[in-house]
Amino acid sequence: LYELGSETIPSDTACFPAKLVHGHIAALINQGLKLIFYPSIPHERMEQTGANNDFNCPMVISYPEVIKNNM
């Protein structure tokens, strides 16, 4: 999957899971999908009551926009 989407990765500094997203999306497009729901999720549920935040990493939050603009 990595190689399938490698031409659309905008930066070598993206983490490997983010790079894999490009291959997954390319595979869905190759299957003929016209619409893919990929939401931006800034917060998760609080897993521990003592945790001081519930934010996702910036890559998780912003990657739907990256995919939209690069694929």
MODA-V245897 format. One record per run of one state. SS is the DSSP state (alpha for helix, beta for strand, coil for the rest). FROM is the first residue (numbers start at 0). TO is the last residue. If there is no record, write none. Layout:
# MODA-V245897
ss = [SS	SS]
from = [FROM	FROM]
to = [TO	TO]
This chain:
# MODA-V245897
ss = [coil	alpha	coil	alpha	coil	beta	coil	beta	coil	alpha	coil]
from = [0	1	8	15	30	42	43	54	55	57	70]
to = [0	7	14	29	41	42	53	54	56	69	70]
